[in-house]
Amino acid sequence: MKTVLVAGATGGVGEGVLRALLANDAVRVIATSRTTERLDELVQQLDPQLRTNLTRLAGDAGSFAGALELAARAEALGGIDAAVAILGRGWWTSGKLLDLAPEEWAAVLDEMLTSHFAFARAMIPLLATRPGSLYLSIGGGAAFAPMRDAGLMSIAAAAQLMLVRVLARELGAGPPRVCELVIDGAVNTRASEAFAQPGWIRAGDVGGVVADLVLAGVTSWKPLRSEGPVVIMGERRLRPD
C-alpha cells in the first residue's frame, strides 16, 4: 500500500485529489490542512467507505517550521511514498503590478511560492528514503501567460514551475521523482459547480491524473502533454469523446 500526503486537501482541487486517491484500496492518504475544523468538514463530505484509509493532520504545510513538523509526524506514522503540494490562494487580482504595495508583493509570493519551497524542503528528504517515491506540485496555467490585473499570480506560478524544474534537475532520477501538474484552465469544484462552464476541468479529473501519477508514474488522460518534469492538463472541451 502506498501512503500519500496531500497538503491543501481541504481546497476544491484538494478534495478532488483526495477522493480519487481514496477510491483506490492500494492507497492510504494523510490529509493536511491548517485547521482541524476544515479537515472535519471535509470528512463529512466523504462517503464512509472512503474514510477507511484516511489520516488527518492539522498543520501549516506552507511554513518552514510547520512543514518540518508535518514531515516528522508523517515519518512517525510510517513514512510516505508520495507528497502532493496543493498550496497557495485561489485567484487573486489587485490591479497593475507597479501599483502593488511592498507588503502585498511579499505576502502573495510567500503564500504562492515560498510555501512550495518550504514544503519541498521538508518532504523531499523524507521521500528520498523510499524507492519509487514521487513529489508532485500542483500549479496553474498563469505560469504561461502574463495575466491582466493579476500579474503577480503569473510571476509566482512561473517561479513555482522553475522551482520544480530545478529540483528535478538536481535530483535526477531520484528518489523521489519530482514533477508538477499544471492545470491550464478553470476548475469545476464543489464551490464553483453552480456557475462552471461545460469545458472546465473537473476536480475529479485532476484527482484522476494525480492518482495515475502516484500509482503508475504516467497517465492516459487527454488532453494532456508533458514537458520534462511538467505535466499539463487542458480544458475538457478539447478531450476526444
RAVEN-V373470 format. One record per pair of residues at least 4 apart in sequence whose ideal C-beta (glycine too) atoms are under 6 Angstrom apart, sorted by sequence separation. I is the first residue (numbers start at 1). J is the second residue. If there is no record, write none. Layout:
i=[I | I]
j=[J | J]
This chain:
i=[10 | 46 | 75 | 95 | 100 | 108 | 109 | 110 | 111 | 119 | 120 | 123 | 139 | 167 | 188 | 192 | 196 | 201 | 211 | 212 | 234 | 9 | 33 | 46 | 100 | 142 | 188 | 226 | 8 | 21 | 33 | 60 | 61 | 74 | 127 | 147 | 213 | 22 | 59 | 147 | 171 | 212 | 225 | 21 | 127 | 146 | 188 | 9 | 61 | 224 | 59 | 168 | 209 | 6 | 59 | 124 | 142 | 167 | 223 | 6 | 142 | 188 | 209 | 18 | 57 | 143 | 186 | 187 | 188 | 189 | 142 | 143 | 223 | 57 | 164 | 185 | 187 | 223 | 4 | 39 | 140 | 222 | 139 | 143 | 116 | 139 | 9 | 36 | 89 | 139 | 4 | 6 | 10 | 35 | 88 | 88 | 1 | 2 | 3 | 4 | 5 | 6 | 7 | 28 | 29 | 30 | 31 | 32 | 62 | 34 | 1 | 30 | 32 | 137 | 10 | 22 | 87 | 32 | 87 | 85 | 10 | 201 | 85 | 201 | 201 | 199 | 199 | 32 | 199 | 83 | 135 | 139 | 133 | 134 | 113 | 133 | 134 | 135 | 136 | 137 | 138 | 139 | 140 | 141 | 30 | 108 | 112 | 116 | 131 | 113 | 109 | 113 | 116 | 128 | 184 | 81 | 127 | 179 | 180 | 181 | 182 | 183 | 184 | 185 | 67 | 71 | 75 | 178 | 67 | 71 | 81 | 82 | 83 | 84 | 85 | 86 | 62 | 7 | 64 | 68 | 95 | 97 | 63 | 67 | 71 | 62 | 93 | 93 | 61 | 92 | 168 | 164 | 5 | 14 | 13 | 5 | 3 | 3 | 4 | 5 | 6 | 7 | 8 | 2 | 8 | 134 | 7 | 82 | 13 | 12 | 12 | 16 | 20 | 16 | 19 | 20 | 13 | 16 | 17 | 21 | 12 | 16 | 20 | 13 | 17 | 4]
j=[14 | 50 | 79 | 99 | 104 | 112 | 113 | 114 | 115 | 123 | 124 | 127 | 143 | 171 | 192 | 196 | 200 | 205 | 215 | 216 | 238 | 14 | 38 | 51 | 105 | 147 | 193 | 231 | 14 | 27 | 39 | 66 | 67 | 80 | 133 | 153 | 219 | 29 | 66 | 154 | 178 | 219 | 232 | 29 | 135 | 154 | 196 | 18 | 70 | 233 | 69 | 178 | 219 | 17 | 70 | 135 | 153 | 178 | 234 | 18 | 154 | 200 | 221 | 31 | 70 | 157 | 200 | 201 | 202 | 203 | 157 | 158 | 238 | 73 | 180 | 201 | 203 | 239 | 21 | 56 | 157 | 239 | 157 | 161 | 137 | 160 | 31 | 58 | 111 | 161 | 27 | 29 | 33 | 58 | 111 | 112 | 26 | 27 | 28 | 29 | 30 | 31 | 32 | 53 | 54 | 55 | 56 | 57 | 87 | 60 | 28 | 57 | 59 | 164 | 38 | 50 | 115 | 61 | 116 | 116 | 42 | 233 | 119 | 235 | 236 | 235 | 236 | 70 | 237 | 123 | 176 | 180 | 175 | 176 | 156 | 176 | 177 | 178 | 179 | 180 | 181 | 182 | 183 | 184 | 74 | 152 | 156 | 160 | 175 | 159 | 156 | 160 | 163 | 175 | 232 | 130 | 176 | 229 | 230 | 231 | 232 | 233 | 234 | 235 | 118 | 122 | 126 | 229 | 119 | 123 | 133 | 134 | 135 | 136 | 137 | 138 | 115 | 61 | 118 | 122 | 149 | 151 | 118 | 122 | 126 | 118 | 149 | 150 | 119 | 153 | 229 | 229 | 74 | 86 | 86 | 80 | 80 | 81 | 82 | 83 | 84 | 85 | 86 | 81 | 87 | 214 | 119 | 214 | 187 | 189 | 191 | 203 | 207 | 204 | 207 | 208 | 203 | 206 | 207 | 211 | 203 | 207 | 211 | 206 | 210 | 214]
